[in-house]
Amino acid sequence: MNTRFRRIAVTVAAAAVLPLALSACSNGSGSSAESHSAGKASPSASAAGMGGSSGASSSEEPFGPACSTVPEDGAGSFDGMAKDPVATAASNNPALSTLVTAVEKAGLADTLNNAENITVFAPTNDAFAKIPKATLDKVLNDKAQLTKILTYHVVGQKLTPKDLENGSFDTLEKSKLTTSGSGESYTVNDSAKVVCGNVKTANANVYIIDTVLMPGS
């Protein structure tokens, strides 16, 4: 899906609260991770990294089994996504079309695109498919609940794979998520596995996950 939504109107509540939360979160606790544009990887390089090469490569390149489904060129490729802000980049990845729809319904596209130095844990279409359809449809039509869930997937700093080895991070939703793992195998909240990690966009590091994260009530 190549739907692009560069100028989606953000709701008044999101516009008033979320940018402030982003700023506060970026200065909060947790390890501070620097991002380097030199870390952008070509599909061929990432494929080599996925083949079980030295752990050093995973610190710079995308890794994980689902990375092989990313287009080799164009806006949806690793190089293409690195040029766009995160919501726009996600809209060019067919595996994230349900997430893109959710972001659009919540009116969060501009907020995510305009944020600086964030990490997004991005559930795949298959992750959303694990949720019963009736439940998912209800959430997609409840903007407040949808915003709560989506912002729980965003951390206000760029996280490297090293940061994920044993981490606890404040999310934009105001509660914490935890990460664990090593090498090219990481888990979020002991439930969601990273299936394509360390994907770079113009303003975010993205870790594509196989399960939707749910904040506490």
TORVO-392139 format. One record per residue (C-alpha): x, y, z; residue number from 1; residue in one letter. Coordinates in Angstrom, 3 decimals. Example, Ala and Ser with C-alpha at 12.3 -4.5 7.8 and 13.67 -1.06 7.14 Angstrom:
<recs>
> xx|yy|zz|resi|resn
> 12.300|-4.500|7.800|1|a
> 13.670|-1.060|7.140|2|s
</recs>
This chain:
<recs>
> xx|yy|zz|resi|resn
> 0.000|0.000|0.000|1|m
> 1.378|3.381|-1.043|2|n
> -1.133|5.624|0.691|3|t
> 0.657|8.823|1.739|4|r
> -0.724|11.263|4.248|5|f
> 1.744|14.078|4.711|6|r
> -0.790|16.547|6.047|7|r
> -3.350|14.728|8.172|8|i
> -4.982|17.040|10.681|9|a
> -4.049|16.243|14.248|10|v
> -6.860|16.421|16.785|11|t
> -6.840|19.372|19.177|12|v
> -6.139|17.131|22.160|13|a
> -3.279|15.333|20.464|14|a
> -1.787|18.591|19.205|15|a
> -1.891|20.097|22.683|16|a
> -0.638|17.144|24.702|17|v
> 1.493|14.817|22.603|18|l
> 4.246|17.214|21.477|19|p
> 4.757|18.199|25.119|20|l
> 4.863|14.540|26.086|21|a
> 7.444|13.909|23.407|22|l
> 9.631|16.674|24.754|23|s
> 9.309|15.475|28.326|24|a
> 9.867|11.856|27.386|25|c
> 13.012|12.628|25.455|26|s
> 14.510|14.122|28.604|27|n
> 13.327|11.324|30.886|28|g
> 15.028|8.301|32.353|29|s
> 16.470|5.460|30.345|30|g
> 19.623|5.166|28.352|31|s
> 20.360|7.880|25.833|32|s
> 20.984|6.481|22.361|33|a
> 22.609|8.377|19.538|34|e
> 21.588|7.823|15.937|35|s
> 23.889|8.155|12.948|36|h
> 22.658|8.595|9.413|37|s
> 25.614|6.489|8.342|38|a
> 23.733|3.550|9.859|39|g
> 21.391|3.292|6.870|40|k
> 21.702|-0.123|5.317|41|a
> 21.084|-1.354|1.816|42|s
> 18.857|-4.422|1.376|43|p
> 21.868|-6.508|0.335|44|s
> 23.798|-5.461|3.420|45|a
> 20.856|-6.213|5.693|46|s
> 20.369|-9.603|4.098|47|a
> 23.985|-10.393|4.862|48|a
> 23.489|-9.234|8.442|49|g
> 20.454|-11.499|8.832|50|m
> 22.501|-14.497|7.867|51|g
> 24.027|-14.858|11.316|52|g
> 27.058|-12.649|10.842|53|s
> 28.896|-10.976|13.717|54|s
> 26.799|-9.118|16.257|55|g
> 28.531|-5.859|15.374|56|a
> 26.622|-5.608|12.105|57|s
> 23.248|-5.564|13.853|58|s
> 24.135|-2.302|15.589|59|s
> 24.075|-0.512|12.241|60|e
> 21.894|-2.574|9.912|61|e
> 18.282|-3.794|9.920|62|p
> 18.016|-7.399|11.086|63|f
> 15.409|-10.103|11.507|64|g
> 13.423|-12.576|9.384|65|p
> 10.780|-10.078|8.256|66|a
> 13.426|-7.745|6.803|67|c
> 13.549|-10.009|3.753|68|s
> 10.028|-8.869|2.792|69|t
> 11.022|-5.195|2.571|70|v
> 11.190|-3.973|-1.064|71|p
> 14.696|-3.712|-2.485|72|e
> 14.180|-0.247|-3.908|73|d
> 11.753|2.647|-3.953|74|g
> 10.089|4.554|-1.112|75|a
> 9.361|1.355|0.815|76|g
> 12.955|0.104|0.795|77|s
> 15.327|0.618|3.724|78|f
> 17.058|3.454|1.888|79|d
> 13.714|4.978|0.910|80|g
> 12.285|4.835|4.440|81|m
> 15.438|6.454|5.795|82|a
> 14.607|9.584|3.795|83|k
> 11.060|10.025|5.141|84|d
> 9.700|10.768|8.635|85|p
> 8.328|7.739|10.399|86|v
> 4.582|7.916|9.641|87|a
> 5.255|8.573|5.965|88|t
> 7.872|5.833|5.851|89|a
> 5.434|3.354|7.402|90|a
> 2.834|4.188|4.765|91|s
> 5.241|2.856|2.140|92|n
> 5.667|-0.521|3.853|93|n
> 2.855|-2.937|2.843|94|p
> 3.336|-5.002|6.016|95|a
> 2.358|-1.969|8.149|96|l
> -0.857|-0.965|6.378|97|s
> -3.104|-1.698|9.381|98|t
> -0.842|0.370|11.629|99|l
> -0.947|3.205|9.101|100|v
> -4.754|3.058|9.083|101|t
> -4.774|3.209|12.889|102|a
> -2.384|6.175|12.954|103|v
> -4.558|7.959|10.415|104|e
> -7.752|7.322|12.399|105|k
> -6.094|8.611|15.578|106|a
> -4.854|11.725|13.799|107|g
> -1.265|11.094|14.884|108|l
> 0.571|11.228|11.558|109|a
> 1.806|14.804|11.850|110|d
> 2.699|14.336|15.514|111|t
> 4.888|11.339|14.679|112|l
> 6.350|12.914|11.557|113|n
> 7.294|16.110|13.399|114|n
> 8.764|14.419|16.468|115|a
> 12.537|14.250|16.828|116|e
> 14.656|11.293|17.860|117|n
> 12.002|8.723|18.750|118|i
> 11.697|4.944|18.634|119|t
> 8.571|3.268|17.280|120|v
> 7.682|-0.360|17.919|121|f
> 5.563|-1.026|14.850|122|a
> 3.144|-3.989|14.841|123|p
> 2.740|-5.813|11.532|124|t
> -0.587|-6.514|9.851|125|n
> -0.319|-10.076|11.221|126|d
> 0.081|-8.646|14.729|127|a
> -3.189|-6.754|14.389|128|f
> -4.794|-9.866|12.891|129|a
> -4.242|-11.659|16.218|130|k
> -6.843|-9.322|17.745|131|i
> -10.441|-10.518|17.231|132|p
> -11.990|-8.489|14.418|133|k
> -14.862|-7.169|16.530|134|a
> -12.414|-5.950|19.176|135|t
> -10.101|-4.383|16.609|136|l
> -12.970|-2.610|14.856|137|d
> -14.148|-1.221|18.193|138|k
> -10.676|0.089|19.044|139|v
> -10.210|1.635|15.599|140|l
> -13.406|3.610|16.142|141|n
> -12.514|4.769|19.662|142|d
> -10.022|7.588|19.123|143|k
> -9.103|7.950|22.796|144|a
> -8.376|4.245|23.269|145|q
> -6.624|4.020|19.906|146|l
> -4.395|6.976|20.776|147|t
> -3.533|5.373|24.128|148|k
> -2.500|2.121|22.437|149|i
> -0.539|3.742|19.621|150|l
> 1.376|6.144|21.860|151|t
> 2.335|3.187|24.059|152|y
> 4.392|1.976|21.089|153|h
> 6.508|5.170|21.013|154|v
> 9.567|5.963|23.143|155|v
> 10.921|9.513|23.208|156|g
> 14.520|8.628|22.368|157|q
> 16.305|6.654|19.672|158|k
> 17.081|3.149|20.929|159|l
> 19.841|0.988|19.491|160|t
> 19.756|-2.822|19.650|161|p
> 22.254|-2.605|22.518|162|k
> 19.758|-0.499|24.475|163|d
> 17.159|-3.256|24.128|164|l
> 19.233|-5.944|25.829|165|e
> 17.762|-5.228|29.249|166|n
> 15.753|-2.022|29.079|167|g
> 12.841|-0.215|30.654|168|s
> 11.628|2.883|28.852|169|f
> 8.994|5.577|29.326|170|d
> 6.520|5.653|26.464|171|t
> 4.573|8.538|25.024|172|l
> 1.499|7.028|26.675|173|e
> 3.200|7.757|30.058|174|k
> 3.756|4.174|31.194|175|s
> 6.760|1.914|30.706|176|k
> 7.597|-0.932|28.372|177|l
> 10.432|-3.396|28.860|178|t
> 12.809|-5.033|26.408|179|t
> 15.204|-7.945|26.578|180|s
> 17.412|-10.030|24.321|181|g
> 20.741|-9.926|22.535|182|s
> 22.340|-10.216|19.116|183|g
> 19.450|-10.268|16.649|184|e
> 16.764|-11.646|18.996|185|s
> 14.733|-9.210|21.115|186|y
> 11.416|-9.277|22.930|187|t
> 9.211|-6.405|24.095|188|v
> 7.142|-6.845|27.275|189|n
> 7.975|-10.569|27.207|190|d
> 5.333|-10.994|24.515|191|s
> 6.181|-9.257|21.241|192|a
> 9.156|-10.401|19.183|193|k
> 11.146|-8.023|17.009|194|v
> 10.879|-9.441|13.482|195|v
> 12.731|-6.636|11.690|196|c
> 14.777|-4.357|13.894|197|g
> 16.838|-1.195|13.663|198|n
> 15.025|0.217|10.634|199|v
> 15.982|3.860|10.195|200|k
> 13.632|6.662|9.182|201|t
> 14.423|10.374|9.005|202|a
> 13.377|10.953|12.621|203|n
> 13.024|7.543|14.250|204|a
> 14.430|4.091|14.814|205|n
> 11.779|1.461|14.084|206|v
> 11.482|-2.068|15.452|207|y
> 8.798|-4.054|13.656|208|i
> 7.083|-6.468|16.075|209|i
> 4.742|-9.455|15.760|210|d
> 2.284|-8.554|18.532|211|t
> 0.369|-5.382|19.430|212|v
> 1.473|-3.994|22.804|213|l
> -1.287|-3.174|25.269|214|m
> -0.782|-0.524|27.981|215|p
> -2.045|-1.203|31.460|216|g
> -5.531|0.020|32.267|217|s
</recs>
